[in-house]
């Protein structure tokens, strides 16, 4: 996708493989800053504080984290320690465990002397595959948007929640990939962007990347979505997911469940876009998905830019008031119209998923 008109990925290795570069998403939309990570501890901190976020990008970052660790020590103990350290950073996104397992399976059989080069190649492969998966999700999802465009006049109004665009992946995104594909094909679209409290990832990240690509959009308060649906101003919803259970239940950013309920009540199609690695086939349903509880200050404080360009953080609650901060909720499959994957669109059910991934049966 584009940053200031230049095609850009969210993550890239240095030419000498001494480290890798990420976009510090905690600085957006006010500052576009790159960070170079050279050490395992820096990678773990980057994931934990959400300098990178989004299930696919977390997995890609963890893969490069293992590669960085191999620069310092290629022993079995170092490989195990790197995987344990990185696995502890974010519990909900299944791509984290998937990428670490893939790196471990790739590297463990090799002699330590061969692991460094292979680790960097495998991490790069994970990134390239993510781009291909998301491009294909975009093509399948764009067909849904095109079908609506052929039935109406004016733009197709799409509501999304949080950020499931290219900033959440290596490129293209999941929920936004169909929107970018449709927009690039000349289909008129307009995106309702939920602000997505408490970290405002819709207002800060989704709006920023849509603006960079020239996609028409409007930022709305989280609680405005149901109102817009009641008045016929939403044609469909597309969101992402950090983990999908085998029965089609989806865990996504907190507030997704409420949007799905509103969509169901107003007969608005509600789609979830995801690549295959985000499916957790070990979980029969969403009740067992671990829900990350994050710091209270993400709820009690907000960061913004003053008129003079200064970034400041202010408290928005009474001093001493406690706050709870569950980062995700689970939307049951019965509220999901369909799952958009790299293999096509299917019902949100075990049978639907197995129709696209029969090897998992």
Secondary structure, DSSP 8 states (H G I E B T S, - for coil): -EETTEE--SEEE-TTSS-EEEE-TTSTTT---EEEE-SHHHHHHHHHTTSS-SHHHHHHHHHHHHHHHHHH--SHHHHHHHHHHHHTS-SS-HHHHHHHHHHHHHHHTS-HHHHHHHHHHHHHHHHHHHHHHHHHHHHHHHHHHHHHHTTSSS-EEEEE-S--SGGGSSSS-STTHHHHHHHHTT--EEEEEE--TTTTHIIIIIHHHHHHHT--EEEE-GGGHHHHHHTT--SEEEE--SEEETTS-EEEETTHHHHHHHHHHTT-EEEEE--GGGEETT-SSGGGS---B--THHHHEEEEE-TTS-EEEEE-S-TT-----B-EEEE-GGG-SEEEETTEEE-SSHHHHHHH-GGG-
